[in-house]
């Protein structure tokens, strides 16, 4: 075969080898960082986008179409038994449940010398509360006033502190448990809890549904962002005592 005929064949083989090498590199990259990239997209970028959309509507003082119809539907379900149940869920969902659990959880992790995990939990949980206070002051959205609530609130509405607090706790627990056999039972349990807390606030008429959605979104983004910083470099929760 003439040299001129062999040149294109050699070039094709070189191109195939380069593509194969690129494919191997891409596969190895995804194996190593795929889960973290998925976490960035689903746990950080999407929630931030959702919060930005809702926050823009609130900032512009626009009416969010689904807020009032959902509130009216929730009020149509009002019963004395539901009142007692959702007041209890609302109390457990923040001041009398989530907050004491947050403090106890951080203290237990510290006692067990899981310092990296304890630091992550403290920053994520404590920071979520501070973010909520700052956001409420920044947006200054009044509470719904469609009816007189059996458990009235008097501070600002957006985003929901109950939604943020419960969702942040859920994210922290699930992320810390993700590499253990408890991840799916814990994820199901905490999802149910977070949804119930959010429903309680709408049922009681002290939050718009958009307040709840915004709370969930910013809580998820914050908990994931702190996780990515606390466990950077491929070191996951429970990696070793020395690494904590």
N, C-alpha and C positions, 0 to 999 in steps of 0.2 A: 504494500500500500504506500502511496506517495506521501511525503511529509505533509503536504497540503491537505490530504484526506484525513490524516490522523489528528490534525489540530482541532477541528470542531469536536471530534469524539473525545479528545482529552479535556476540552473545555466543558463539555456536557458532564463528564464524570466528575470534574472538579466542582461544578455547580451542584450536582446531586449530593456530593459529600458535604458541601457547605450547608445545604438544606437539611440534611440528616443531622449534622452537628447542631444547627440552630434548633431543630425539633427536640433533640435530646436536652439542650440547655433550657428550652422553654418548659419541657415536662418536669425537669428537675426543679426549676424555679417555682412552678405551680405546686409541686409536692411540698416544697419548703414554705412558701409564702401564700399559697392559695387560700387557706382558711383565714389568714390575717387580712388578705385583700377583700375577701367576701365580708369580713367583719367591718372593714372600713366602709364598704359600699352600703351594706344593709343597716349597720349599726351607727354609722356616723353621717354619711352623705345624705341618705334618704331622710332620716329624721331632721337634719338641719334644713333641708329643702322644705319639708312639711311645716316646720316651725316658722321659717321665713315667710312662707305663703300666708299662714294664719296671722303672723305678727304684722305683716303689711296691711292686711284688711283691718286689723284692730287700730293700727296707727292712723290709717286713713279714715277711721270711724265709719267704716262700711258695715252694713248688716250682713251677717253670714247666713245664707238662706236656710240651712238645716237647724240652726240653733233653736229658734222659737218653736217650730213644729215638734221637735223631739222633747223639749221641755213640756209642752202641752200634753203630749202623749204620756209622758212619765207621770204628770199630775193626774191624768185620768185614771191611773192605776192605784191612786192613793187609797190605802186601807190602814186601819189601826195596827194590824199585825205587820204590814210592810213598814209603817212608820218606826216601830220599835226595832225591827230588824236592821233597817238601813241607818238608823241613828247609831246602833251598836257597831255596825261595820265602819261607819264614818269615824267613830272614836278609835277603834282598833287600827284603822287605816292611817292614823297619824300620831296624835299626841299620846294616846294611851297604849299603843301597840308598836308602831313602826319606830318612833323615836327611842323608846327604852330599848327595843331590840337592837337598834343601830349601835347604841352606846355599849350594850352588853357584848355584842358581837366583836367590836373592836377590842374591848378589854380581854375577851377570851383569846383572841388571836395573839394579842400581845403577851398574855400569860403563857401561851404555848410556844412563844418565841418565833412565831411566824411573822417576822417584822415587815417583810415586803407585803404580805397579804394584808396585815393590819394597817400599814400606811396607805395602801390602795383603798381599802374600805373607808378609812377615816377621811381621806381627801374626797373620794367620790360622794360619800354620804353627807359629810359636812358641807362640802362645796355646793351640793345640790340645794341644800337649804338656803345658803347665802345667795345663790343664783336666783332662787325663787323670790326672795325678799327684794332683790334689786330689780328683777323683771316686773314685779307688781308695781313698784314705785315708778318705773319707767313708762309703763303702759297705762297705769291708773284707770283701769276699766272697772266700772261700777258692777256690782252684783246684779243678777237678774231680780226683777221685782214683779213677776207675774202673779204671785200669790204670797201669802205670809207663811214662811217656812216654820216647821216645828223645831228646827235647829238653826236659827239665823246666824249669819256671819256679818261682820261689819268692816272688814278690810277690803282691799281690792281683789279683783276676781281672776285676772289673767297673768300668768298661767296658774292652774290649780296646784296648790301646795300639796294637797293629799295625793293627787295624781303623780306629781314629781317625786314625792317622798317614797311612795309605794313602788313606783316603777324603777327608781334608782336602786332601792334595796333588792328588787327582783333581779335587775341586771347584774348587780354585784355578786349576788349569790350564784346565779347561773354561770356567770363567767368564771368564777372561782371553782365551780364544780364541773366545768365543761370536760375536763380530762379524767373525770371519775365516773363510776357507774351510776351516780346519783343525778346526772345532768338532766335526763328526760323526766323522771318523777318530779324533780325540783322545778323544772321549767313549766310543767303542766300545773303544779300546785301554785306557783307564784303568778302564772298568767291568770288563773282563775281569781286569785286574791286581788291582783291589780285591776282586773275588769270589774269585780264587785265593788271595790273602793270607788272607782270612777262612776259606776252606776249609782252608788249611794249619793254622790254629790249632785248628780243631775236629778235624781228622784226627790231629794230634799229641796231642790230649787235654789241652791246656793252657788251653782256654777252653770255656765253655758257648756254645751258639749264641746265647743271649740276650745274652751279653757282646759278641758280634760285632754283632748288630743294634743294640744300644745305642751302640756305638762309631760305627757308620755314621750313626746318627740325630743324635747330638750333633755329630759332625764336620760333617755337612751344614748343620745349623742354624747352627753357629758360622761356617763359611766364608761362608755367604750373608749372615749378619748383618753381618760385617765388610765384605763387598763393598758392601752397601747404604749403609753409612756412608762408605766410602772413595770411592765413585763416586756420591755423591748429587748432586742438581741436574741430572740428565740428562747428566753428563759420564761417558762410558764409557772403558774401557781403550783405550790407544793413541790417545786423542783428539787430542793434539798434544804436542810436546815441552814447550811452555810450560805446558800444563795439568798435566803430570806432576810 
